[in-house]
Each structure stands twice: as structure tokens, then as C-alpha cells.
Amino acid sequence: MTQTREPDNPGEPFRDILKERARGPSQLGHLDPELCERAMEGILSGAATPAQTAAFLLVGRAAGDSPTEIAAYARAASRFVRKLDTPGEGVVTVAGGFDGKLRTMNVGAASSLVAAAAGAKVLMVGGENIPPKEGRTVFDALRNLGVAAPQNLDEAARSLGHHGFAATTTEHYLPELHALLGLRWEMARRTSLNVIEKLVSPAPGSSPMVGVTHGSFLKSVPRSLVKLGVARALVFQAIEGSDEAPLDGKSSLILIREGEVEEFRVEPESLGLHRALGSHIPWQGEEDEANIVESALGGERNEVRNLIIYNAALRVWMSGESGGASLKESVEKTRDALDSQILAAGSRSAPSASPSSLRFGSRKSGGS
């Protein structure tokens, strides 16, 4: 006897979408943007079962998600995002690989704090325990510097408004995506979700800064951002796919401005900085990392300090705080801000890890 399925059977509405995605090898191709939006809405709303979600995402990985598809997924995901109660204009949303780092030192957190000290408004977004790497995140780095992180949305809005800095996770602004962590671990591979999570922000109208690992993403991610209508963004080849642009003179940066895409490279010497290669700054443990970063923030001239200044300057440049100034001028502004913070910290007796004062070297005092 044939058993019939009721219309409200779990996953029934998603079956037609999955049939389009999971065609045979000869017909495996790209999907219509409208179908992609419906699919992501189904995944995040729970209309798709875990099995359907995993099948859709893994087949998409095999087919190769196009910039148009990624943009459609991100557009749908953005409709689920909880927004910060603060204007996004003039804010830079910084996103690297949400799954963290395993081999190199994390300086992106320090760079964002320095950029805030220079007048930029920086929102760091990410996650914790994100597959497949489940590595050390910007939030680990912030906590090691004595800054409480991550923040909930109310805390992030206040911090961004008062201090020019905030750091929050998808657990707070996109819990539907956060709820898929267990399934993502089971899938074992990166999927479109690892790209989409970098492209949505709880600060609408902000300028994205997106770090990517592979050269292919230097082409696809900018094209996705253009299709999303982002006015200004920066995509760069990052250290371990993080939020840190290398200071090696070889890595590419892609500037998106009003639909136009420009690729460029930066010679460190042209900015008055020395090259900082990954081999110069190996990771030897969290305590070692915190000590080296604090020494750099405290005035020690080393490769880490140069890398912090460079990445902070990119954030200042993208925020518009430099008033249309060049990247070199943004480097000078950032260096001056860092030097003034060091002098101010030396003149005060009671340390504080507040993002507003950015009391570098204050980790041992505890956060506030």
C-alpha cells in the first residue's frame, strides 16, 4: 500500500528546491537568484530539514557557487539579521574567516582598537567554534588584551557610539545561522555559509572589509558585493583568511567603489613601513601572542607593530575618517594616534581595558 505524505510534512516545501540543486553531473550548474533566495530563507527559517540543508550546501560546494548565487544567499540572510541601534554610515564592518586561525598571530583585534583610537568606527563580526578549523578568533585576541568580547547587540551599539569600536557574533545578530553550527561540523567542509557570513552585517550601510584566503575569492567576493549594491568595500588576500592584510608587497587588495572594482598592491616602503612576513611572526601560544602584541602597542618597534599600523590604517581609510586622504596619510594618522595613546597611558596610573581609552598593555589589570 502506497503511503501518502501530508502537505505539512517537514521539509516538503524544500523538496522542489533540492531537486533543482541536486541534478545529475551533466546538469549540475548555477541556480536562478530567486531560487537561491528561497533556498536560504528555507534553510534559516527551518523549513528545510537538516538533511536537506546539508545536501543543498554540499552539492553547491561541488558545483561551485557563483557570485550571483552568493549574493542571492547573502541578500536572503540579511533579512534575518538583527540590526544595531546605531547608524551604519561611516562604520567599517571587519570580517575575516569566522573559523579563526591556527598557525599565525592574531593582530586584527589590536588593529581595530588602534583604528578606533584614530577616530574610525569599527565593527568586528565573527563567530566562535566555527567549523571546519574551530581556531582562535578575534574574540580570543580581544579577551587576551583585557577587552570583554563578544558583545550583545545593545552593548555593541553603545560601544560603537561611545568608543568607535564594537565586536559581536552571529549568535547575537543572526541566531538562525548560529543554530546551524552542529550541522556545519557534521558536513566537515566549508560551504557557501563560510562566505555568506562575511557579507552580512548588523550595521546596514557600513563598508565591508573582507579577508579571504584563496585567489579565486578575490574575484568572486567583490562581484558578489557589487551585486549586493555595496557602495564601498575592500576585499583582500588575508593571513590565514583572517581580517589581516599581509604587509608583504605582493598580496592583492580589491577596492569596490560605486560598482567599480580596482585591484592594487601596496609596497610597504611607500607607506614608511617595513615588510612583515608571516615567518617573522610565528604563533607560539596565546600568552606569547598577547605579550608581543602588547609590546608592539606599548611602543616596541617590530614587525607586529608595522602590521598593526598597516591594518589599522586600512580601517581608517575605509571608514572615511581620513576625509578622502590617501592610504599613506591614513598610516600617518594611525601612527600618530598610537603614539599619543602610548604617551597618555604612560601618564596615567590606573590602567583600564576600556575600548575608549585603549590602555595598551593593560591586560594584567583585567577588563572593564
NORQUI-V461206 format. One record per pair of residues at least 6 apart in sequence whose C-alpha atoms are under 6 Angstrom apart, sorted by the first residue. I is the first residue (numbers start at 1). J is the second residue. D is the distance in Angstrom with one decimal. If there is no record, write none. Layout:
I;J;D
I;J;D
This chain:
11;47;5.9
11;48;5.0
11;49;5.4
14;48;5.6
33;69;5.8
33;72;5.4
36;72;5.8
36;73;5.9
37;72;5.3
37;73;5.4
37;76;5.1
40;73;5.6
41;76;6.0
42;48;5.3
44;176;5.3
57;191;6.0
61;191;5.6
67;220;5.2
67;223;5.8
67;224;4.7
71;224;4.9
71;228;5.9
74;196;5.3
78;200;5.8
81;173;5.5
81;174;5.0
82;173;4.7
83;202;4.4
84;153;6.0
84;157;5.6
84;202;5.5
84;203;5.7
85;157;5.9
86;157;5.9
88;203;4.7
88;204;5.2
88;205;4.9
88;206;4.7
89;205;5.5
89;206;5.4
90;319;5.3
91;121;4.8
91;122;5.8
91;206;4.9
91;319;5.8
92;122;5.0
92;206;5.5
92;207;4.7
92;208;5.8
92;319;5.5
93;123;4.8
93;124;5.9
93;207;5.9
93;208;4.8
94;124;4.9
94;209;4.8
95;125;5.6
95;198;5.5
95;210;5.1
95;243;5.7
96;210;5.8
96;211;4.6
96;242;4.0
96;243;4.0
97;241;5.4
97;242;4.9
98;126;5.0
98;127;5.3
99;130;4.5
99;131;5.8
99;133;5.4
99;134;5.0
99;135;5.7
100;135;4.3
100;136;4.8
100;137;4.5
101;135;4.8
101;136;5.1
102;135;5.5
103;283;5.9
104;282;5.4
104;283;4.7
105;283;4.9
108;243;5.8
108;244;5.4
109;138;5.6
109;142;6.0
111;308;4.8
111;311;5.7
111;312;4.4
112;312;5.8
114;312;6.0
115;312;4.7
115;316;5.7
116;164;5.2
116;165;5.8
118;334;5.6
118;337;5.1
120;316;5.2
120;319;5.8
120;321;5.6
121;164;4.2
121;165;5.8
122;165;4.9
123;165;5.9
123;166;4.9
123;167;5.7
124;167;4.5
125;167;5.8
125;168;5.3
125;169;5.6
126;169;5.0
127;169;5.0
131;185;5.4
139;149;5.6
145;363;4.9
146;353;5.4
146;363;4.6
146;366;5.5
146;367;4.5
147;353;5.6
147;367;5.4
150;167;5.5
150;168;4.8
151;167;5.9
151;168;5.0
152;172;5.8
156;166;5.0
159;165;5.9
159;166;5.6
160;166;5.1
163;356;4.6
170;178;5.8
171;178;5.3
207;232;5.5
207;233;5.2
208;233;4.9
209;233;5.8
209;234;4.8
209;235;5.9
210;235;4.8
211;235;5.9
211;236;5.1
211;237;5.9
211;238;5.0
211;241;5.6
211;242;5.4
211;243;4.9
212;237;5.2
212;238;5.5
212;241;4.5
213;237;5.7
213;238;5.8
213;241;4.1
226;259;5.5
231;257;5.6
231;258;4.8
232;256;5.3
232;257;4.6
233;255;6.0
233;256;5.0
234;254;5.6
234;255;4.7
235;253;5.9
235;254;5.0
236;252;6.0
236;253;4.3
237;251;6.0
237;252;5.8
238;244;5.4
238;245;4.8
247;275;5.5
247;276;5.2
248;275;5.4
248;277;5.9
249;266;5.3
249;267;4.6
252;264;5.9
252;265;5.1
253;263;5.7
253;264;5.4
254;262;5.6
254;263;4.4
255;261;5.8
255;262;5.2
268;274;5.9
268;275;5.8
271;328;5.1
276;303;5.1
294;361;4.9
296;305;4.7
297;360;5.8
298;342;5.9
313;330;5.2
313;331;4.9
313;334;5.7
317;330;5.8
345;359;5.9
351;362;5.7
352;359;5.8
353;359;5.7
353;362;5.9
353;367;4.9
353;368;5.8
354;368;5.7
